[in-house]
Each structure stands twice: as C-alpha cells, then as structure tokens.
Amino acid sequence: MNQREHFSWQSAVRELISAQQIAERISILGAQITQDYQGKDLVAVCVLKGSFLFMSDLARQIQLPIAIDFLACASYGDETRSSGIVKITFDLSHSIEGKDVLLVEDIVDTGLTMDYLLTNLQTRHPRSLKVCALLHKPPRMQRPITIDYLGFTIPDVFVVGYGLDYAQRYRNLPFIGVLQSPIDKG
C-alpha cells in the first residue's frame, strides 16, 4: 500500500473498538460458550461475509469439539442501510436437525436479517438455536432479537473493519471503526 492509500484509510475510518478490546471480549465469549455447551453437539454457523474474522477467532476460543458451517445472506448491497429484504445466497452444507446451533453474526442492527435467519433455521429442527453477535446497535432495532452472547453494544453509526465492510472494502482492518468518508469504490 502506498502512502496515499494509507492516508485515505486513516481519514476515512475512526477507531471505535480496538483490536485488543475485540480479542479480550472474544476470549470471554469463548469461555462462556465452552461452559454452556459442555456435552452438547454444537454446530457454530458463521453468517458470511461479515462474520468470518469473528468466527475464526471465536472458534479458537471455544474449547470443545465443534462443527462449523457457513451461510450467507444479503440485505445491504453496497449501501450503508439495510434494504429490509433478506435473501440467502449460500446455504448450509449439512443438516442441523437435532443439533445445538450457535448462529454467529457480525452485527445485529435492525433485527430483520437475524429474525429471517432464526425463522428459517427453526424450520430445520435444531435441538437448540442461539445467537452470538459481535455487535448490537439497539437504536435501529425493528424486530426484537435475543442475543445470547454479545460482544459490544454500539451507537447508531456505520461501522467497518474486523470483517464488516462498506462496498466490500475495509473488512481487513484489525479494529472496528466508524466510517467517516468512504474511499472511492472504483
């Protein structure tokens, strides 16, 4: 990355949650999940793309033999607000019937996506279904969602980094930041 590109990132994103804060909180979440799922058949389901870094770090903190699966859905496109229309773009590769499922999500914002996913996954008859979210943005909630394991509550700002994006950019930042002014998508 040249100096000009580095400067663009610095001016576009203000750090909200540091990489160290994220690591510390994930360690605590991993310990809680390990304790709660002792002796259970846990399947951690990562909601792509935004949760991939969170899922990777969280899985290493869960001290149990877990299965991991992935699904992807879309509701934002390249915008900063959810469209409210959710579609699954990549589905699970294995059945979750009779399993204890932990749905791992990057952010619960309006609750519309999570409500859709929970409703969809319940039709597949898991033994249990819980939510682990890195971030929660209560001011934007339209559907009440129970978050069983929560990383951080944040204000109503558009965040990027640590897997979260704007127009597929910024996912690789090691921290979570507030998008001040997006760099050119071109």
N, C-alpha and C positions, 0 to 999 in steps of 0.2 A: 504494500500500500504506500503510495507516495504521500508527501507532506500535505498536499492539497486535499486528498481524500480523507486523511486522518482528521484534518481540521473540520471538514464537513460533518463528520460523525460527531465530533466534540460539540459543535454548535447546534446540532440537530437534536441531541438527547441529553437530558439532565438526569443524573443518577437518583433513583428513588430508594432502591433496596440493593445493598452491596452484595457482591459475590460471597463474602464471608457470612453475612446475615442469612443468605439463602442456604448455604452449606450447614450452618448451625441449626436452622429450623428443620431442614430435611433430616438431619440426624435424629432430632426429637420425634418427628413424624414416623420415621422408620422404626424406632424403638416402640412407639405406641402400637403401630400396626403389627409388629412382631409379637407383642404381648397379646393383642386381641385375637390374632389368628392362629395361635398355637393349636396344633392338632386338626386344623381345618384344611380343606382342599382349595387353596387360594389361587385365583386367576386375576392377575393385575392387567387391566385393559387400558392401554395408552390411547388417548384421543389425539390423533395426528392432525396437523404437523406440530402445533404449538407446544405440546407436552413432551416431546421426545427427549429433551435435555433433563427435564424434571423427572421423567420416568426412569431414565438411565441412572441418575444419582439416587433416586428413591429406592429403586430395586436393589442397589448395592448396600443400602442401609437396612433392608428387611432381612433378618436372619432366619429365613425359612426357605424350604424348597418350593418356590412359587413357579407357576406357569405365567407366561407373558404373551399377550395377544394385542393386536392393533386394530383400530378402526379409524376412519377419517370421515369428517363431515364438513360441510361448508355453509356459512351463513354471512360471512363478511365480504368475500371477494377481495377487492383492493381498496375497500373503504375503511373508515375509522368507526363506523357504527354498523351494528348487525342489521341485516335486511329483515330479520324475523322469519325468513324462510329457510328451513334446515333440510339438507339432503345428505344422505350417507353416500360418500364417494368411494369408500373402501371398507369392506365388511370383515368381521372376524373370520379367522381361518379354522376355528374349532368350536364345537358346541360348548355352551356354558351351562347346559341343563344339569341341575343338581350340584353346581359348583358355588363356592363363595367368591363373589366377584367384587373387585375393587376398581371402580372406574376412575382413572387418573386423568385429570383435566388441568390445563394451564390456568384458565380464569373462568369464574362464574360471574357473568356480567348481568344481562337481562334475565337469565334463567331459562330462556326459551330453548336454547340448544340442549342444555342439560335435561330439561323436562322432556324434550323429544327423545333423547338418548335413553333416559331411565324408563320411559314408557315402552320404547322399542325393546330394550333388553329384558324387561319384566316378562314380555311375551315369550321369551326363550327359556323360562322357568329355572332361573338360578336358585340355589338354596338361599342365598342372601345377596343383596346388592347395596353397596355403599359407595360414597363419593369421597375422593381425595382431591382437593383443589389447591394449587399453589396460591392463587389469588382469588379474592372475592371483592366485588365492587357493589356494596349494598345500595347506594343511591340510584342505581339503574335497574334494580330488580323489578321485573314484571310478573314473574312466576316464583312463588316461594319454593326454595330448594333447601333440603337438609344437607349440609356439608359436614360429613363425619370427621374428616381430617383436613384441617385448614392451615395453610402456610401463613398468609398475610391478608389483612383487610386493607384495601387501598381506597383513596378518594376517587371521585369521578374524573379521571384523567386517562388519556390514551397512552398505554404503556407498551414498550417493546423491549427486546432483549431476553436472554435466557430462554430462547425458543419462540417467544412471541414476536410477531412481525408487523410491518406495515408494507403492503405490496410486495411480500416475500423478502423484504430486507430487514436487517437488524437482528435476526434470530441469533446470530453468533456472538452478540455482546455477552460478557460473563455476568452482568448485573441486569437488574430491571430498571428501566429508565422511562421518563416521561418524554414523549415525542414533542419537541418544541417546534421544529420546522423540518418536514421530510426533505431528504435529498431527492433530486430528480430521479424519477422511476425509469428513465430511458437509459 
